[in-house]
């Protein structure tokens, strides 16, 4: 609070006020709490799934973020969840559908910049976990299906791909960034 009042007292222009500073701080805090809640919800969904008596047929993890680097945080969380679920229900099928800006990190031209991420995707695919990106979303930004490596499955539509998995009996878990 002292820092906020110091900032407000040092800035006397008409576009900056203490109350505006408080509103911005409140908004930032609200966003942080919301991100934490979304992460907690995903964890709660995973815990609920693990506590079931019956095995899920499959689980599809949906990722839609506005940050191109979000997969570096989210894919390890998804992989950890898969390992937990497989330990309890070994026959469960899995899939990952990424259809926000984070999907762009999986382009072939970014294999060097996101080497560890690409290795994680190759590893997941080797473990029979397909990783899908959305062609429609990619095309909006001038990225073609051919711009992704062979180990990334380019679906015509991310939301339709998620729906197709749900129609097959997969449970949906939405994974959100904590940032």
N, C-alpha and C positions, 0 to 999 in steps of 0.2 A: 504494500500500500504506500509505503514511504517512497519507493522507486517511482510509482505511478504519479504521486503528487509532485515529485521532483521533476519528472518529465513534463508534467503539465505546467509547472511554474516556470520552466526554462523556455517553453514555447508559448508565445503570446499572440501568435497570428490568429486571425479569425476562423481558420479552418481546423484548429486544434483546441480541444477543451478537455478538462478533466473528465467530464461526463462522457465525452466521446471515447476517451482512453479507457474508461471503465467498461463501456459497452463493447469495445474491441477485445478487452481482456476477458469479459464474460463470454463473448462469442467463441474465442479461442478455447476457453475452458470447456464450454459446451461441446465443441467439436472433439476435444480430447476425450471427454467422458463418453460421447457417442461412439467413438472408435473403440474405446475399451469395452463398451457394452456389446458392440457387434462382435468383437473378438471373443468375449465371454459367451455370447449366444452360440457361436460356432463350437466352442469348447463344450458347452452344455449339450448341444445336439450330439456331439461325438460321445460324450459320457452317457447320454440317454440311449444311444444306439448300442454302446458296449454293455449296458445293464439289461438289455433285452434277453429274453430266453431264446427267442427264435432268431436265426441268422438272417440278415438282409440279403436279398438276391444280389443287389449291387448298390454301390454308392457313387454318385456323381458329385464332384466338387466343382462349384461354379465360382469363377473369379471375374469380377468386373471392377477395375480400378482406373483412375485417371492418371496414374503415375507409371511411366514406362518401366521403371525399376522395381515395381511392387512385387514382381514374381521372385525376386531375390529373397524377399522376406517370406512370401506366401508358399512357395513350392516346398521348402523344408518343413513347414507346418503341415502341409497336405501329406507329404511323404511320412512324417511321423504319425499322423492319424491313420494312414493306410496300414502301417506296421502294427499299430495298436489293434485295429479292427481285424487284420489278418491273423494276429495271434489268438484272438478270441473266436473268430469265424473264418477259418482258412479257405472256405469255398467261395467267399464273397468276391464279386467282380468290382472293378473300379474304373473310373474315367475322370478326366479333368477337362473342363471347358473354360477357356479364357477368352473373353470377348469385350475387353476394354482396352485402353491404351497400353496396358502391360503386355499385351500379346505382341507388340512390336519388338520387344527385346528378343523374341524368338526368330527374327529374320536371319537368313543365312549370312548376310553381310555383317551382322553383329555377333557372330560366333566368337570372335576374339575378345570383344569388349565384355561380353557376358558368357565367357567360357565355362565358368562353374555352373551357371544356370543351364546352359545347353547340355552339359554333362549330366546334370540332374534329370533333365527331360529324357535324354537317351537311356539313362538308367531306369527310369520309370517305364518307358516303353519296353525295355528288355524284361521288366517284371510284369508284363502284360497289362500295363496301365496306359491306355491311349491318352495322348494330350492333344486336345483340339483347340484351334483358334478360329475366329470368325472371318470368313472371306468378305462378307458384306461390309463389316466394319473396316477391315483392311483396305478395301477398295475405296471407301470414303476418303482415305488419306493417300491414295495413289499407290498402295502396296498390293501387289498381285499374289495369287496363290503360289506362283513359281518363286516368289521371294523368300519362301520358308523352306527349310531343309526337309528331306524325305521323312525324317522321324517325327515331324510335326504334322498332325492330321488337320488339313484345312477344310473345315465344314462350311457349307454354303451360308449357314446362319447359326451363330452361337446359341441364341435362345431356342431355336428349333432343335438344335442338337441336344440341349438340356431336356427339352420336352420329350424327345424321342427316347432318351434314357429313362425318364420317369414313366413313360408308357410301357417300357419293358419291365418295370417294377423296381427301378433303382430309387433309393432314397436320395434326396437332395440336401447337400450341406453347402451353404454359401460361406465362402471364406473372405473375410475383409481384412484390410491392412490395419495395423494398430496406429498408423500415422495419420 
